[in-house]
Amino acid sequence: MDDKLKIKISIADRVYPLTVNMSQEEGMRSASKKIDIMIKQFEENYAVRDKQDVLAMCALQFASQLEQKNVDNAIDGTESIERLTKINELLDQYLK
């Protein structure tokens, strides 16, 4: 059974045909909607010359959010502690 889907994603009034894993479909559609929402916000709040400028600002916004989460996690260490705890539990189960 093939777990690939052919979907069409709309971003900035353009349609992009994609082939994705079934597990990726929801994330792709959600990302597409978030991009379109952000595009509208930039167009409403700033003097925008063209779609390329808006898309560049969207890319920067998403990338900076991702990087900030990585920085926050590196400082906080919560994710690392959770992973180590899970590994420790698995080792305990294995050694018993």
C-alpha positions as CSV (number, residue, x, y, z in Angstrom):
1,M,0.0,0.0,0.0
2,D,1.4,3.4,-1.0
3,D,1.4,5.9,1.8
4,K,2.0,8.9,-0.6
5,L,-0.6,11.5,-1.3
6,K,-0.8,14.0,-4.1
7,I,-2.1,17.2,-2.7
8,K,-2.4,20.9,-3.8
9,I,-1.2,23.6,-1.4
10,S,-2.1,27.2,-2.0
11,I,0.3,29.9,-0.8
12,A,0.1,33.5,-1.8
13,D,-2.7,32.8,-4.4
14,R,-0.5,30.2,-6.2
15,V,-1.2,26.5,-6.2
16,Y,1.6,24.0,-5.6
17,P,1.1,20.4,-6.3
18,L,3.0,18.2,-3.9
19,T,3.5,14.5,-3.2
20,V,3.8,13.9,0.5
21,N,3.6,11.1,3.0
22,M,0.2,10.7,4.6
23,S,1.7,11.6,7.9
24,Q,2.9,14.9,6.5
25,E,-0.4,16.1,5.0
26,E,-1.9,17.7,8.0
27,G,1.3,19.6,8.8
28,M,1.6,20.8,5.2
29,R,-1.9,22.1,5.1
30,S,-1.5,23.7,8.5
31,A,1.7,25.4,7.5
32,S,0.1,26.7,4.3
33,K,-2.7,28.3,6.3
34,K,-0.3,29.9,8.7
35,I,1.7,31.3,5.9
36,D,-1.4,32.8,4.2
37,I,-2.5,34.3,7.5
38,M,1.0,35.9,8.0
39,I,1.0,37.2,4.5
40,K,-2.3,39.0,5.1
41,Q,-1.0,40.5,8.3
42,F,2.2,41.8,6.6
43,E,0.2,43.2,3.7
44,E,-2.3,45.0,6.1
45,N,0.4,46.4,8.4
46,Y,3.3,47.3,6.1
47,A,3.8,49.0,2.8
48,V,4.6,45.9,0.7
49,R,6.0,46.2,-2.8
50,D,5.4,42.7,-4.0
51,K,4.7,39.1,-2.9
52,Q,8.3,38.2,-2.8
53,D,9.0,40.7,-0.1
54,V,6.1,39.4,1.9
55,L,7.2,35.8,1.5
56,A,10.8,36.7,2.5
57,M,9.4,38.3,5.7
58,C,7.3,35.2,6.4
59,A,10.3,32.9,5.9
60,L,12.3,35.1,8.3
61,Q,9.5,35.1,10.9
62,F,9.1,31.3,10.8
63,A,12.9,30.7,10.9
64,S,13.4,33.1,13.8
65,Q,10.6,31.5,15.8
66,L,12.3,28.1,15.2
67,E,15.7,29.4,16.1
68,Q,14.4,31.1,19.2
69,K,12.8,27.8,20.4
70,N,16.1,26.1,19.9
71,V,17.9,28.8,21.9
72,D,15.4,28.7,24.6
73,N,15.6,24.9,24.8
74,A,19.4,25.0,24.9
75,I,19.3,27.4,27.8
76,D,16.4,25.6,29.6
77,G,17.5,22.1,28.8
78,T,14.0,20.7,29.5
79,E,13.9,18.6,26.3
80,S,17.3,17.1,27.0
81,I,16.3,16.3,30.6
82,E,13.1,14.6,29.4
83,R,15.0,12.6,26.8
84,L,17.6,11.5,29.4
85,T,14.9,10.5,31.8
86,K,13.2,8.3,29.2
87,I,16.5,6.7,28.3
88,N,17.2,6.1,31.9
89,E,13.8,4.4,32.4
90,L,14.4,2.2,29.3
91,L,17.8,1.2,30.7
92,D,16.2,0.4,34.1
93,Q,13.6,-1.8,32.4
94,Y,16.2,-3.6,30.3
95,L,18.5,-4.3,33.2
96,K,15.8,-5.7,35.5
